[in-house]
């Protein structure tokens, strides 16, 4: 029952944050929604960055604010990390 075998209307978009896999029905999500689904307290999303991990052949990971839109249909939007703002990562 892979997502690729289903019709486009039934497709899901799985993402991975740490050891957690989350599936979305809609490929366009806010970074806030992704962070909340991953377990971040709703009132703390503005204190964190969501990073899309681009892989070792890409120049740099992509950083998202809580209000930014994330297109999960992009091939580089499968693995993420949530980092507190001010942690020195940019």
C-alpha positions in Angstrom: 0.0 0.0 0.0 2.7 2.5 -1.0 1.7 6.1 -1.6 3.1 5.8 -5.1 0.5 3.1 -5.8 -2.4 5.2 -4.8 -4.3 7.8 -6.8 -3.1 11.4 -6.6 -6.1 12.3 -4.4 -5.0 9.7 -1.8 -1.3 10.6 -1.7 0.4 11.3 1.6 3.6 13.2 2.2 5.7 11.6 4.9 8.4 13.6 6.6 11.0 12.6 9.2 12.0 14.6 12.3 14.5 12.7 14.4 13.0 9.3 15.0 9.4 10.5 14.2 7.6 10.0 10.9 4.6 12.3 10.2 2.3 12.0 7.2 0.4 14.9 5.8 -2.4 14.7 3.2 -1.7 18.2 1.9 1.8 18.9 0.6 1.7 22.6 1.6 2.0 23.1 5.4 3.2 25.9 7.6 6.4 25.3 9.5 4.3 25.9 12.7 2.0 23.0 11.8 5.0 20.7 11.2 6.6 21.6 14.5 3.4 21.1 16.4 2.8 17.7 14.8 6.4 16.8 15.8 5.6 17.6 19.5 6.6 21.3 19.9 4.3 23.2 22.2 2.0 25.5 20.2 3.1 28.5 22.2 6.8 27.8 21.6 6.9 27.5 17.8 8.0 31.2 17.4 11.1 30.4 19.5 12.3 27.7 17.1 13.6 27.2 13.5 12.5 24.4 11.3 15.3 23.2 9.1 14.9 21.1 6.0 18.0 18.9 5.8 19.2 19.1 2.2 21.8 16.3 2.2 25.5 16.3 1.9 25.6 17.4 -1.8 23.6 20.6 -1.2 25.2 23.8 -0.1 23.1 24.4 3.0 20.0 23.4 4.9 16.8 25.5 4.4 15.6 27.4 7.4 11.9 28.2 8.0 10.2 30.5 10.5 7.0 29.3 12.1 4.9 31.3 9.7 6.7 30.1 6.5 5.1 27.7 4.1 6.8 24.4 3.4 6.1 22.4 0.2 6.4 18.8 1.1 6.2 17.7 -2.5 9.7 19.1 -3.0 12.3 16.2 -3.1 14.4 18.0 -0.5 11.6 18.3 2.0 11.7 14.9 3.6 14.0 15.2 6.5 13.8 18.0 9.1 15.3 19.3 12.3 13.8 21.7 14.9 16.4 24.0 16.5 15.8 26.6 19.2 16.5 30.2 18.0 19.7 31.6 19.3 21.3 28.2 19.4 24.1 29.4 17.1 22.9 27.4 14.0 22.2 29.5 10.9 
